[in-house]
């Protein structure tokens, strides 16, 4: 007996174009109904000799089983497809806007992320300040060049004390020492102003001030916290250099430079041991307490961290620039 | 200060390369950079003593532990006091005053080419061999000098603040109006120089000059500092006097000048005079070795400390165990305290050699102050807002247009841009500008926000208030293939604002329609926490933005400092185990009635088992009278103790309808 071998392929091909259950059952009848070959062929077996009969029956059964399986699977597929609409999931999403935190805020937060777990307390500071807190209490001599109109924005005021836009966040050192109990571990972020505007300077920039006043703090402690912070911040171990410098409110004073690979040294922050005149002015007993302070320019850190080349990009409202910080 | 490397190298007698030498000075606190054939020194304002070859040499020798004293070749001079030459010296402004007079100078040659090159490369122009020599000695020893044409002076000289002249002609020809606070050098004809800053045109050295008077003086730094700027005459001399020159160096400087003059000229008599001077007492500072070690974290011996300081010319005056007493050299104006000596020791020891300790923690803070700004910021970013930061200077026009409460501006006396002399009173000005800039760049849907202070002037002080403001601008930009375009309108903004405030748990939050605001039109609401206004949001009035933005924009302004979210611990209520039931009611009600009133009366109406109700639909189209609106209210009921029966629910629904009927004359539609 000759059994057609292409039945399975034909069934598969025809099933592909089936759209509804009605079409399916119609097709199924063609292949597995009473008049279908696999069913009617069983009737013709009688005429065969016993050996051939057994072989042919076996072959027909296998064919019938295969067809049954193909149709069962196709029915499951057909019915499940009826439960949902098949989508082109590669089409675009509904329109959405992505916001992001400003890179300067991001970098400030990154600095805070290091210090807050060390229990540094965030201390807000005023941007409009008096001459006293910005200069005098910080041990700036009366005629210090920084006090000139040349560097400092002054405000039109009828008050006795001279009002100005603070030139650094160091004013927070004084306010926090006068207000808080010791020991003091504080961090004060904020905006500061200088009469400066060119391609590398802006009249406003952002600083974070840090201050520790405690018993037994040493210059070695200051170095430790700064080195550790810089390694945390840059996620690598740059070469770090402490270089003697001068700030009226710290003694000794240092500037800190870092170096990545073969590039030159880059200044990243200023720091030092709090000047005894500053501590005394805040009624702190310098026999028991010592302090260290540091201040860093966030724009500088952000430029290094993100590879920003023009400082003016930060404050130009340019969404092409800012949208890149959404990740 | 720029110094030619080749010259400096010779002066310091060193073989160090330019880069290495630059590193050495940076290490000891004189930040410098290699600039062509020069080393550019950034000398901090406290170290005027280092603004000379001699000053740099001292630092270099200390760093290299060279203890041998260097000698400066000079001509021996004798100084006389003579009132007919130097008469009055006001010692509040002038510590000492010297004149060296040299007569019959002949065959004057230029300085040798090495010195000329050194001067030129340091930025000092060549003027006249005598002036050039004075400048050279200034760069060598740090003591500025001035050279008068002796024949044009009418002695004696007085050094005084007050003068009869009102104007003075400086070298170069400029006339300056003199102020009483300015110290001047006067002869019998009047002012001939502004002390420490510049000489006069009339007594300047000329080609034909053969007789000169060389001035070397110590002017008190803080009497000079404001003067040079005031007259717009910042000179190399004023730069040094402002920072302080060595008060013991004047005679040596004159002697050095005359010694070097011999190389370039013949001359006759030398006569030297000095005026009355203030004798400066040497300063002594005590240093305790143990205290120093506690301060620095080092363990240096007193011997080591003595050596390091002596290298810097601090001589040990007395020693008793750990207590050392040092004499401060006269050129070191900046040293007053024990801590100043610590810095000197550490500088020479090398900051980088100080051992590093691990980071110390502060005490645990139990009542940490909580700022909600960070949380608001992340809420906004999640809502698709981009954060912006702007410089807070604005024009008068911008300030006025956003000044709702007619407050006084905080004005700058010295603005960088004359058109922007005020501190902002609102963040909206810059935000409008940001929309304007970016809309031009084809951004047609923009959500931006800024956090920062706004500033006002009060009676005798200034106020700075924290604001958080945002803007939504939509010019139909977000198109989609699915036609599902997001809608930005008042109600979407209201959702944004409520969602945002929910994240910081504002207690007693209330929204009340705004009655007056210059910035917002009447489609706006004030945000209250109890009785305190914490913000406003709504549609920005077109008159505020019309010049810049043509489409409707929505905005909000929050006052984070006013928002009290300290009590954020949630008070939990038990949740019911019993099923809830919901019923809709469709009413016809006057359009005049605000929804907030309906809501409030229903909430206060003691409707039993009412868990929540929502406004499910409104309709005012066909079939609804003009003055009315149809509302579908959905009530959801639930009991904490039982399953509700149909009659429980009906009773409550009746109660609800009674309230609506009685208070608002509402009609049931279906």
Interface residues (C-beta under 8 A of the other chain):
Chain A: X91 X92 X94 X95 X96 X97 X98 X99 X100 X101 X102 X104 X105 X109 X117 X118 X119 X120 X121 X122 X124 X126 X127 X128 X141 X142 X143 X144 X145 X148 X149 X150 X153 X154 X155 X156 X157 X158 X159 X163 X165 X183 X184 X185 X191 X195 X197 X202 X203 X204 X212 X214 X216 X217 X218 X219 X220 X221 X223 X224 X225 X227 X228 X229 X241 X242 X243 X244 X245 X246 X248 X251 X252 X253 X254 X255 X273 X275 X276 X277 X290 X314 X315 X317 X318 X319 X320 X322 X323
Chain B: X26 X27 X28 X29 X31 X44 X45 X46 X47 X221 X222 X225 X226 X229 X242 X294 X295 X296 X297 X298 X337 X339 X340 X342 X343 X346 X347 X351 X352 X354 X355 X356 X357 X358 X359 X360 X361 X362 X363 X364 X365 X368 X369 X371 X374 X377 X378 X380 X381 X382 X383 X384 X385 X386 X387 X388 X389 X390 X391 X392 X393 X410 X411 X412 X413 X414 X415 X416 X423 X430 X433 X434 X437 X438 X441 X443 X445 X446 X447 X448 X452 X453 X455 X457 X460 X461 X462 X464 X478 X479 X480 X481 X482 X484 X485 X486
